[in-house]
Amino acid sequence: MTNQPTPLRVGLLGCGNVGSALVTLVAEQRAEILLRTGLDLEIARIAVRDLSVDRGLDVAPGVFTDDAAALVVDPDIDLVVELIGGIEPARALILSALSAGKPVVTGNKALLADHGAELFTEAEAAEVDLLFEAAVAGGIPLIRPLRESLLGEPIQRVLGIVNGTTNYILTQMTENGASYADALADAQALGYAEADPTADVEGFDAGAKAAIIATIAFGASVTAADVHHEGISGITAADIDYATRHGYVIKLIAVAEQVETEGVTKVAVRVHPALVPTSHPLASVRDSFNAVFIEGGAVGELMLYGRGAGGEPTASAVFGDLIDAASNLRAGTHARFGPLPPADISPIADLRSAYSLTLHVNDEPGVLGKVATTFGENDVSIKSMEQASASEETGNEAQLIFVTHLASERDVRTTLDQLRLLDPVRSVGAVLRVVGS
C-alpha cells in the first residue's frame, strides 16, 4: 500500500477575485498535482477582513479567520500566499511569515516595487522562497523565465504592454473611434478599470511592474520611484488619427533597458505612451491583453503574450509559484536572488529617441519659421511636419505635428519650454516617443 504524503498546508491572505479563483483551482487540480509531483496541497486557512461575507466557496468550517497575524506564524501552516495588496499590513505579514521560515507567494506589485529589496533580503536570510510571478503581467510567465531561463542572457532591453486597462482604452479609441472619456467609461463598466483609474491611466501601475522587471532582468534594485511615468489621459482622437495615417498605433509602453553613458552602464526605466510601428509585434496586442518583448545579446528577440489580468489567469500564475515553492520546501532548497545593489539609474533627460510633437498655433504667416528656428537652436532636427489648417470649429488655430530625428530628451524639453513662450503658440499637445528609433 502506497503511503499518502502529508498535505502541505497553505495559508491564504485575502480572498477577493484572485484568492477565490486560487481556492477553486487548487481544489480542482489537487489530485492531478499530487499524481504529477507527489505534492498534496491544501488551502488550510484563509484570512479575510470580514467573516460575514459569503464568498461562495466550498471549504471546511473554521478555514476562514480574521487573524492574519496569527495565520502567518501558525506552526501548522507550511506556506503563505499573500493576495491582499497594498503596502501595509502586507509588508509586515510577509516579513513575519519569512522570518518564521515559511515560503511566501505574492502578487503584490506595489509592495515589491517599493520594498522588494527588503523582502528579498529577508527571504534569503531565512533560506525560503519569495515568488511573485503574478505581480507582473497576470497569467503570462515572465518572472520565472527572467530569473531562470534567461539568467545567463545579456538582456539589453525589455519593453512591453503591461497594463490591460490602458491597452483596452487605446484599442477602443483606435479601432472604434471612441473618445478617451467614452473608452474609459466602457473599461470601468467591464471591470477593467477602477472607479478611480488614476493608477492605470497615469502609468503608476505599469511603473511598478517596470521596476520589478528591471530588478530581475538586470540584477539591481529598482524601485517605483526610479521609474519615469507618463499616462494616456491626454491622448486625443487627433493623435490616434495621425498615428493611424502614418503607420503607427499608440500604446502605453513600459521600457527597462541598460544604457552606456560615458563608459558607465546604467539602467533606464520609463512608462509612457508611444508611437509603435504597425510592423512591430507589440502593435497587434489588443484590448486587455499584455505582451512583453525581450531583447538579448545572444537570444535575440522574444515575446511573451497573454492575459495580463483577471482572477483566473492571475490565480494560475500564483498556483504555479505555489507548486514551485512547495517542491523547493520539500527538497530543502529555495530560489536564490543573489545580491541586489541599488541600480545606477539613467535620468530621463539622457534618453535619445525620435519624437512626435503636436503644437496648437495661430494660423498666420511666419509661425512655422519661428517654430522651426526654435527647434534648430536646440539641436533638434525635424524629420517631417504636417499641418492641419484652421476650421470653423478652431477659429484661426492651426495644428502642427512634427516628427524629429533622434534627439535627446533634454534638448526636446528645452525646445518645448521655449516654444510655449512664443506668442503664436497657444499650447503644446501630445509629446510621443517613437518605438524602434
Buried (B, 14 or more C-beta within 10 A) or exposed (E): EEEEEEBBBBBBBBBEBBBBBBBBBBBEBBEEBBEEBEBBBBBBBBBBEEEEEEBEBEBEEEBBBEEBEEBBBBEEBBBBBBBBBEEEBBBEBBBBBBBBEBBBBBBBBBBBBBBBBBBBBBBBEBEBBBBBBBBBBBBBBBBBBBBEEBEEBEBBBBBBBBBBBBBBBBBBBBEEEBEBEBBBBBBBEEEBBBEEBEBBBBBBBBBBBBBBBBBBBBBBBBBBEBBBBBBBBEBBEBBBBBBBEBEBBBBBBBBBBBBEEEEEEBBBBBBBBBBBBEEBEBBEBBBBBBBBBBBBEEBEEBEBBBBBBBBBBBBBBBBBBBBBBBBBBBEEEBBEBEEBEEBEBBEBEEBEBBBBBBBBBBBEEEBBEBBBEBBEEBEBEBBEBBBBEBEEEBEEBBBBBBBBEEBBBBBBBBBBEBBEEBEBBBEBBBBBBBBEB
